[in-house]
Amino acid sequence: DTAVSQTPKYLVTQMGNDKSIKCEQNLGHDTMYWYKQDSKKFLKIMFSYNNKELIINETVPNRFSPKSPDKAHLNLHINSLELGDSAVYFCASSQFHSGHYGYTFGSGTRLTVV
Amino acid sequence: DQQVKQNSPSLSVQEGRISILNCDYTNSMFDYFLWYKKYPAEGPTFLISISSIKDKNEDGRFTVFLNKSAKHLSLHIVPSQPGDSAVYFCAASVGSWGKLQFGAGTQVVVTP
């Protein structure tokens, strides 16, 4: 009965590979997000989708491409992985007008690029 | 251009005492502030929030204070309990559903 689930939980891969992280929410929320927690522990928003439409697209490399097949899913595909992409990636969801107290985060995907 | 700063990376407090976590921000447009709590291997969970029209919000053992002139907010936990040991993130946004900016977190350890 996990509300926001991310897979995989851990991902170790070589530089130059392409990988995807999947996220699904069963809360009926209409907005989903990807956050990156870097080595300095800051959580920074990368993307946000509302009803499958991209509404926030921060300055991230073009190698990162989110895909939302429906409002319950927001996947993150990363091409040509680099060492600096190593981080913990969190998916989150909310009901757009419920405010931030309605945010629910997944448990994170720890990506290690070697 | 980190707009939300938590300058204390860690805090150790005895069980039963008060924990005080501090957060500073630089963007005067922020009008909605939140605290999130994070346990290892889990995502952050919402703890308490405050809007800029208030200077205090209380929820059980947790109280958030906002000092707009100083661009400073703090979270008080009293009394502290072992289950409060976690990382606490301060976050801010423009509007209650604007883009969230997070601080780097403060690791709280509550000792018996």
Interface residues (C-beta under 8 A of the other chain):
Chain A: V4 K40 K41 F42 L43 K44 I45 S48 I56 F90 A92 S94 F96 H97 S98 G99 H100 Y101 G102 Y103 T104 F105 G106 S107 G108
Chain B: Q2 Y32 L34 A41 E42 G43 P44 T45 F46 S49 V87 F89 A91 S93 S96 W97 K99 L100 F102 G103 A104 G105
